[in-house]
């Protein structure tokens, strides 16, 4: 209760939860539009995909860079959470690693254009890159270590090295529709298997 004797907080909790859920839905819609059309996609397309007006997007994200950064962080968190979930539910650690790498490739596709969107903020870009490494390298390491411990994957490859390899295979895919980065990444993941 506040000083006037009215209850506080009871209505704020559900409102905050709804606002968070709405923002998550907006970020999911923006990510899907970015995958289909790149980070320069019109805000009206994102608003239509999210089922909101453009004003709602601008209220949450005043600039395109704000929206791109929010989508980037949202997807990093989703990837970070996916690792342990996949490890718990997949048929094997190698299968979990392969599925996580697929999600990582999807993430890399949405990341194209990030540097251009943030070119005026080098420090902000470096902070995002550090955040990306801090959140995702340990998740990849956990999946990779589990696959090695199970005997499915040869030892000797580090998580950061694997992530860089996957990233390098994805370079240029957005400019060449004939280039199938996912197929090459699948070959890489298959090639990591220990021969028995």
N, C-alpha and C positions, 0 to 999 in steps of 0.2 A: 504494500500500500504506500501511496505517497502522502504528503502532508495534508492533502485535502480529504483523505480517507478513501480515495478511489484505488482500486486494484491496478497495478501496473505489471507489465511484462507478459500477461497471459495472451493478449492479442498480438503482441510483438513477435513472439516465438513463431506462430504459424505464418505470419506475414514474412518474416525473414526466411523461413524455410521455403515458402512459395517463391520469393524473390530469387533465392539461390537456384531453385529448380528451373525457374524461367530463364535465368542467366545461363545455366548449363545448356538448356535447350537451344538458346540463341547461339552459344558457342559451337554446339554440335552442328547446327545449321550452317553457320559461317564456315566451319571446317569442310563440310560437304561441298559448299559452293566453291571454296578455294581449291579443292581437289579437281572439281570439274572445270573451273574457269580461271584459276590463279588468284593471287592476292589482290589483283587490281579489279576484280569483279565488282560490278556496280552494287552499291549498298542496297538499292531497291531489290536486287536479286536475293540478297541475304535476308532482307526483311520478309520477302515473300516466302522463302523457304522456312523461315522461323515462324511465320504466321503473325507477324507484328508490323507496325508501321515503322517507317524509316526514323521517325522521331524517337522511338524507343531505343533504337540502336545508338543514335547520337547521344541520347541521354546517358546511356551506360558507357559508351566509347566515343568521346568527342572527336577523335581523329582516327584515320585508317590505321596508323601505327599502333594506337591503343588497342584496336580490335585485333590486329595481327598478333601483337604480343600476348593478348589475353587468350587467343586461340592456341598459340604456341604453348603457353603455360598449361592450359587445359589439357592439351594432348600429351604433354610430357607427363602430367599427373596420371592420365589414363594409362599410358604405357608403363609407368612405374607400378601402378596397381595391378596391371594385367600379368606381370611376371609371376608373382607368387600364386595368383589364381590359376594360371595355366599350369604351373608346376604341380599344383594340387589336383588338377582335374584331367590333365592329358594322359594318354596311354603310356607315355615314357618321357623321361627328361629330354631326349633328343626331339621328340614331337613337340614338347612345350617350347623348347628353344626355337624350333622351326616356325611355330605359330607366332611366337613373339617377334621373330625377325620379320615375318610377313607384316605384322602391325607396325614395326619400325620402318619398313619400306613405305607403307601408307603414310606414316608421319612425315617421312622425308619428302614425299610428293607435296604435302601441304606446306612444307617449309620453303619451297621454291619461291623466290621473290621476297623473302623476309629481309635479306640484306638490302635490297633496293628500297623497301618500305621504311627501313630504319637507317638509311645511309647518313642522315644528318645527326645520328646519335650513336657514335662509335662506342662510347662507354656503356650505353644501354645494351648494345648488341653484345659486347663482351660479357656483361653481367648475365644476359640470357644464355650465352654459350656455357658459362661456368655453371649456371643452374641446370642446364641440360646434362652436363657431365656429372655433376653431383648427384642428380636423381637417377640417371639411367645406367651409368657404368656399373654401379653396384648390383642393379637388377639383372643386367646382362651377365655379370660375373656369377651371380647365384645360379642362373640357368645353365651357364657353361660349366661351372663346377659340378653341378648335379649330373650333367650329361657325361662328363669325364669320370666322375665317381661311379656311375652306373656301367662304365665300360663301353658306352655307345660312341663316344667321341675321343679322338686322340688327344693326349695332353699337349701342352706347349703353346697354345694360342691364348692370348689375353683378351679380355672383354673389350677394351678400348681398341685394340688391333682389329678385332672382328667388326666392331661398329664402324671403324674407319673404312675397312674393306667394303662393307655393305654400302656405306655412303658413297664411296668412289664408284661402285658399280651403278649407282643411281644417277650420277652426274650426266647431264645431257639428255636424260630420258624425256624431259618436258619439251625439248626442241625437235625430237625425232620420233614420230609415232611408230616407226618400224622397230625401234630399239625396245627390247623387252627386258628391262632391268629385273623384273620379278623372276624371270626364267633364269637369268644369270646368278641371281642371289640364291635361288633354289639349288643350282648346281654347286655353289660354294658350300651351302649347308650340307648337302649330300656328301660332298667331298671331305667334310670334316669327320665323317663316320669312321670309326675304327674297323678295319677289315678283320673279319673273324674267320 
